[in-house]
């Protein structure tokens, strides 16, 4: 019998178990094998750094956009949004209370402005909906920010809150979005080819229309990554941190890594980013704050 992380026990003659994971797990391996090991395999897991302010902003924004659709129609107003942002706010990672308060107002205005462009009477098919996808090799589970019904077909919507405005090419190449589209189509038995990245601060929507062939290629990509992870996880189970498969991949993202304190190679890539370095520069504020939702 053999066992390993993310694998079931196997006996002689049994088929190989599916590799279970999430899109985030697959992408963590591509970013840096050492970070992947520390995040998913090491036990006890090395201590991660404290949460940064831009993560607090992202979580609060996502929570407000999630809870908006639970409000009665009469409460889907700027005042209702302001209360959702206030109750969702996470005061962690900011330089000082003044910066946190200023950002809470910016997020309130950005979320209000974003929802003003939405049809508040059209309830999404799913909000933060868990979806799963199984093939002959993998079992992938993830969570879709929003799943819309557009003329009888499903559309995967993913919210973005960072400094970089996503492009249509980002939507086209996104592995998680493609896997969510395939999973949603199978679970709901409805076509799902369109994926969108909604950048809440700017109101930009990046779009890609997949074909069956392009989605199949994305599933094959996920299976290829999972095959590498299956081998890496099994080797870790045998030799632990001595495995050469988990060498670091130093890059510009080392300054942001939650496990930087445990990685000398990452520390040599330059100074660590401050807790609030990921915040959007001035100009995030909505110019239309305070007006009514359509």
For each residue, the residues with C-beta under 8 A, 3 or more apart:
1: 9 10 11
2: 9 10 234
3: 7 8 9 10 237
4: 7 230 233 234 236 237
5: 40 41 233 236 237
6: 19 20 21 25 40 229 233
7: 3 4 10 17 19 20 230 233 234
8: 3 17
9: 1 2 3
10: 1 2 3 7 14 16 17
11: 1 14
12:
13:
14: 10 11 17
15:
16: 10
17: 7 8 10 14
18: 134 135 136 137 138 139
19: 6 7 137 138 139 226 227 229 230
20: 6 7 138 139 140 141
21: 6 25 26 138 139 140 141 226 229
22: 25 26 140 141 142
23: 26 27 140 142 175 176 179 180 222
24: 27 28 142 176
25: 6 21 22 28 29 36 40 229
26: 21 22 23 29 30 140 175 222 225 226 229
27: 23 24 30 31 175 176
28: 24 25 31 32 35 36 39 40
29: 25 26 33 36 225 228 229 232
30: 26 27 225
31: 27 28 35 36 249 251 253
32: 28 35 36 248 249 251 253 257
33: 29 36 37 232 245 246 247 248 249
34: 37 38 246 247 248 249 259 263 265
35: 28 31 32 38 39 248 257 258 259 263
36: 25 28 29 31 32 33 39 40 41 232 246
37: 33 34 40 41 42 236 241 246
38: 34 35 41 42 45 46 259 262
39: 28 35 36 42 45 258 259
40: 5 6 25 28 36 37
41: 5 36 37 38 233 236
42: 37 38 39 45 46 241
43:
44:
45: 38 39 42 48
46: 38 42 259 261 262
47: 261
48: 45 258 259
49: 52 258 259 260 261
50: 92 93 275
51: 55 56 90 92 93
52: 49 55 56 93 256 273 275 276 277 278
53: 56 57 92 93 94 95 99 100 103 275 276 278 279
54: 57 58 93 161 162 163 276 277 278 279
55: 51 52 58 59 93 278
56: 51 52 53 59 60 89 90 91 92 93 94
57: 53 54 60 61 103 107 161 279
58: 54 55 61 62 161 162
59: 55 56 62 63 88 90
60: 56 57 63 64 85 88 89 90 104 107
61: 57 58 64 65 85 107 110 111 159 161 200
62: 58 59 65 66 128 145 159 161
63: 59 60 66 67 84 88
64: 60 61 67 68 81 84 85 88 107 111
65: 61 62 68 111 114 115 145 146 159 200
66: 62 63 69 70 127 128 145
67: 63 64 70 71 84 88
68: 64 65 71 76 80 81 84 111 115
69: 66 123 124 127
70: 66 67
71: 67 68 75 76 80 84
72: 75 76
73: 76 120 121
74: 77
75: 71 72 79 80
76: 68 71 72 73 80 81 115 120 293
77: 74 80 81 292 293
78: 81 82 112 289 290 291 292 293
79: 75 82 83
80: 68 71 75 76 77 83 84
81: 64 68 76 77 78 84 85 108 111 112 115 293
82: 78 79 85 86 108 112
83: 79 80 86 87
84: 63 64 67 68 71 80 81 87 88 111
85: 60 61 64 81 82 88 89 104 107 108 111
86: 82 83 89 104 108
87: 83 84
88: 59 60 63 64 67 84 85
89: 56 60 85 86 100 104 107
90: 51 56 59 60
91: 56 94 97 100
92: 50 51 53 56
93: 50 51 52 53 54 55 56 275 276
94: 53 56 91 97 99 100 103 275 276
95: 53 99 274 275 276
96: 99 100
97: 91 94 100 101
98: 101 102
99: 53 94 95 96 102 103 276 279
100: 53 89 91 94 96 97 103 104
101: 97 98 104 105
102: 98 99 105 106
103: 53 57 94 99 100 106 107 279
104: 60 85 86 89 100 101 107 108
105: 101 102 108 109 285
106: 102 103 109 110 280 284 285 286
107: 57 60 61 64 85 89 103 104 110 111
108: 81 82 85 86 104 105 111 112 289
109: 105 106 112 113 285 286 288 289
110: 61 106 107 113 114 200 201 284 285 286
111: 61 64 65 68 81 84 85 107 108 114 115 200
112: 78 81 82 108 109 115 116 286 288 289 293
113: 109 110 116 117 203 286 288 289
114: 65 110 111 117 118 198 200 203
115: 65 68 76 81 111 112 118 120 293
116: 112 113 288 291 293 294
117: 113 114 203
118: 114 115 122
119: 122
120: 73 76 115 293 294
121: 73
122: 118 119 148 149
123: 69
124: 69 127 146 147 148 149 157
125: 129 147 148 149 154 188
126: 129 144 146 147 184
127: 66 69 124 145 146 147
128: 62 66 143 144 145 146
129: 125 126 143 144 147 184
130: 141 142 143 144
131: 141 142 143 144 180 183 184 187
132: 139 140 141 142 183 187
133: 138 139 140 141 179 182 183 186 219
134: 18 138 139 140
135: 18 138 219 223
136: 18
137: 18 19 223 226 227
138: 18 19 20 21 133 134 135 222 223 226
139: 18 19 20 21 132 133 134
140: 20 21 22 23 26 132 133 134 179 183 222
141: 20 21 22 130 131 132 133
142: 22 23 24 130 131 132 176 179 180 183
143: 128 129 130 131
144: 126 128 129 130 131 147 156 157 158 180 184
145: 62 65 66 127 128 157 158 159
146: 65 124 126 127 128 157 158 159
147: 124 125 126 127 129 144 154 155 156 157 184
148: 122 124 125 154 155 157
149: 122 124 125 152 153 154 155
150: 153 154 155 194
151:
152: 149 190 191
153: 149 150 190 191 192 193 194
154: 125 147 148 149 150 181 184 185 188 190 191 192
155: 147 148 149 150 192 194 195 196
156: 144 147 177 180 181 184 192 194 195 196
157: 124 144 145 146 147 148 196 198
158: 144 145 146 174 176 177 180 195 196 197 198
159: 61 62 65 145 146 198 200
160: 166 197 198 199 200
161: 54 57 58 61 62 199 200 201
162: 54 58 278 280
163: 54 278 279 280 281
164:
165: 199 202 204
166: 160 170 171 197 199 204 206
167: 170 171 206
168: 171 172 206 207 208
169: 172 173
170: 166 167 173 174 197 206
171: 166 167 168 174 177 195 196 197 206 207 208
172: 168 169 208
173: 169 170
174: 158 170 171 177 178 195 197 208
175: 23 26 27 178 179 218 221 222
176: 23 24 27 142 158 179 180
177: 156 158 171 174 180 181 195 197 208
178: 174 175 181 182 195 210 214 215 218 219
179: 23 133 140 142 175 176 182 183 218 219 222
180: 23 131 142 144 156 158 176 177 183 184 195
181: 154 156 177 178 184 185 192 193 194 195 210 215
182: 133 178 179 185 186 192 215 218 219
183: 131 132 133 140 142 179 180 186 187
184: 126 129 131 144 147 154 156 180 181 187 188 190 192
185: 154 181 182 188 189 190 191 192
186: 133 182 183 189
187: 131 132 183 184
188: 125 154 184 185 192
189: 185 186
190: 152 153 154 184 185
191: 152 153 154 185
192: 153 154 155 156 181 182 184 185 188
193: 153 181 209 210 211 212 215
194: 150 153 155 156 181 207 208 209 210
195: 155 156 158 171 174 177 178 180 181 207 208 210
196: 155 156 157 158 171 205 206 207
197: 158 160 166 170 171 174 177 205 206 207
198: 114 157 158 159 160 204 205
199: 160 161 165 166 202 203 204 205 206
200: 61 65 110 111 114 159 160 161 203
201: 110 161 280 284
202: 165 199
203: 113 114 117 199 200
204: 165 166 198 199
205: 196 197 198 199
206: 166 167 168 170 171 196 197 199
207: 168 171 194 195 196 197
208: 168 171 172 174 177 194 195
209: 193 194
210: 178 181 193 194 195 214 215 218
211: 193 214 215
212: 193 215 216
213: 216 217
214: 178 210 211 217 218
215: 178 181 182 193 210 211 212 218 219
216: 212 213 219 220
217: 213 214 220 221
218: 175 178 179 182 210 214 215 221 222
219: 133 135 178 179 182 215 216 222 223
220: 216 217 223 224
221: 175 217 218 224 225
222: 23 26 138 140 175 179 218 219 225 226
223: 135 137 138 219 220 226 227
224: 220 221 227 228
225: 26 29 30 221 222 228 229
226: 19 21 26 137 138 222 223 229 230
227: 19 137 223 224 230 231
228: 29 224 225 231 232
229: 6 19 21 25 26 29 225 226 232 233
230: 4 7 19 226 227 233 234
231: 227 228 234 235 245
232: 29 33 36 228 229 235 236 243 245 246
233: 4 5 6 7 41 229 230 236 237
234: 2 4 7 230 231 237 238
235: 231 232 238 239 243 245
236: 4 5 37 41 232 233 239 240 241 243 245 246
237: 3 4 5 233 234
238: 234 235 243
239: 235 236 242 243
240: 236 243
241: 37 42 236 246
242: 239
243: 232 235 236 238 239 240 246
244: 247
245: 33 231 232 235 236
246: 33 34 36 37 232 236 241 243
247: 33 34 244
248: 32 33 34 35 263 265 266
249: 31 32 33 34
250: 254 265 266 268 269
251: 31 32 254 269
252: 255 269
253: 31 32 256 257
254: 250 251 257 260 263 265 266 267 269 270
255: 252 260 269 270 271 272 273
256: 52 253 273 278
257: 32 35 253 254 260 263 266
258: 35 39 48 49
259: 34 35 38 39 46 48 49 262 263 266
260: 49 254 255 257 263 266 267 272
261: 46 47 49 267
262: 38 46 259
263: 34 35 248 254 257 259 260 266 267
264: 267 268
265: 34 248 250 254 268 269
266: 248 250 254 257 259 260 263 269
267: 254 260 261 263 264 272
268: 250 264 265
269: 250 251 252 254 255 265 266
270: 254 255
271: 255
272: 255 260 267
273: 52 255 256 277 278
274: 95 277
275: 50 52 53 93 94 95
276: 52 53 54 93 94 95 99 279
277: 52 54 273 274
278: 52 53 54 55 162 163 256 273
279: 53 54 57 99 103 163 276
280: 106 162 163 201 283 284
281: 163 284
282: 285
283: 280
284: 106 110 201 280 281
285: 105 106 109 110 282 289
286: 106 109 110 112 113 289
287:
288: 109 112 113 116 291
289: 78 108 109 112 113 285 286
290: 78
291: 78 116 288
292: 77 78
293: 76 77 78 81 112 115 116 120
294: 116 120
